């Protein structure tokens, strides 16, 4: 990498991060719509109705319904990470870090 980097453009530093006083990009244009839809859903569903849905889901899970069991466990304990995917991602990250370290040294 060269020591002479171009001057910051559009309020960013040489690494592309926004400088102090520059708020960043426009953001996700769908956030406002998703927020309105989520608010509408929350207004439409009562706490008692949510409780009834969860109770029915638990009842199905206790009767051996595997998808219902998985949903209850995922929601209560969090999704279980697939070990093979995790190890593959870890190896890729280690390779990227090693390559970055080599580039910094040379």
C-alpha positions in Angstrom: 0.0 0.0 0.0 1.3 3.5 -0.8 1.9 6.1 1.8 0.5 8.9 -0.4 -3.3 8.4 -0.2 -5.7 10.7 -1.9 -7.3 13.5 0.0 -10.6 12.7 1.8 -13.6 13.0 -0.4 -17.3 13.5 0.7 -16.3 13.7 4.4 -14.5 10.4 4.5 -11.0 9.6 5.8 -8.3 7.7 3.8 -9.9 4.4 4.9 -13.4 5.3 3.9 -14.8 6.0 7.3 -16.9 9.1 7.9 -15.1 12.0 9.5 -16.5 13.8 12.6 -19.4 16.1 11.7 -20.4 13.9 8.7 -23.4 11.8 9.5 -22.9 9.2 6.8 -25.0 7.9 3.9 -28.8 8.1 3.4 -29.3 4.8 5.1 -31.9 2.1 4.2 -34.9 3.6 2.4 -37.2 0.8 3.6 -36.6 1.3 7.4 -39.5 3.8 7.7 -41.9 1.5 5.9 -40.9 -1.5 8.0 -41.3 0.6 11.2 -44.8 1.6 10.1 -45.8 -2.0 9.3 -44.3 -3.3 12.6 -46.2 -0.6 14.5 -49.5 -1.6 12.7 -48.9 -5.3 13.7 -48.2 -4.4 17.3 -51.4 -2.3 17.4 -53.4 -5.2 15.9 -52.3 -8.0 18.2 -52.9 -7.9 21.9 -50.7 -9.4 24.6 -53.4 -12.0 25.4 -53.4 -13.1 21.7 -49.6 -13.5 21.7 -49.9 -15.5 24.9 -52.5 -17.8 23.2 -50.3 -18.3 20.1 -47.3 -19.2 22.2 -49.4 -21.5 24.4 -50.7 -23.3 21.3 -47.1 -23.5 19.9 -45.9 -25.0 23.1 -48.8 -27.5 23.2 -47.9 -28.7 19.7 -44.2 -28.9 20.6 -45.1 -31.0 23.7 -47.1 -33.4 21.5 -44.0 -34.0 19.3 -44.4 -31.5 16.6 -40.8 -31.0 15.5 -41.2 -27.6 13.7 -43.1 -26.2 16.8 -40.4 -27.6 19.1 -37.7 -26.0 17.0 -39.5 -22.6 17.0 -39.9 -22.7 20.8 -36.3 -23.6 21.3 -35.0 -21.1 18.8 -37.0 -18.3 20.3 -36.1 -19.2 23.9 -32.5 -20.3 23.6 -31.5 -18.8 20.2 -30.7 -20.6 17.0 -28.1 -23.3 17.2 -25.1 -22.6 15.0 -24.3 -25.3 12.5 -20.8 -26.5 13.6 -19.6 -27.2 10.0 -20.6 -23.8 8.8 -19.0 -22.2 11.8 -15.7 -24.0 11.3 -15.6 -23.1 7.6 -16.3 -19.4 8.4 -13.6 -19.5 11.0 -11.0 -20.9 8.6 -11.9 -18.3 6.0 -11.6 -15.5 8.5 -8.2 -16.9 9.8 -7.0 -17.0 6.1 -8.1 -13.4 5.6 -6.4 -12.2 8.7 -3.2 -14.0 7.8 -3.2 -12.5 4.3 -3.8 -9.0 5.8 -0.9 -9.4 8.2 1.4 -10.5 5.4 0.3 -7.4 3.3 1.1 -5.1 6.3 4.5 -6.5 6.8 5.5 -6.2 3.2 
